[in-house]
């Protein structure tokens, strides 16, 4: 199962600012933020990530609610985090 998971922007890692490092429950990876960049994106913002792309900007409250719901899914969420961890960057 592929889920849309909330992640928080930690930094922009490419000179065009279209690639950002995000944190999802301690797992960090690069995602393409080009789809939401025109909406105005900055370090600290939360985005909904699916297959390596930020699909929308969400607020912290929505991110917390979504993470809580995903955690309640149990193994499916754990599997998704394991996949993210496999592609984790330092």
Secondary structure, 3 states (H helix, E strand, C coil): CCCCEEEEEEEECCCCCCEEEEEECCEEEEEECHHHHCCCCCCCCEEEEECCEEEEEECHHHHHHHHHHHHHCCHHHHHHHHHHHHCCCC
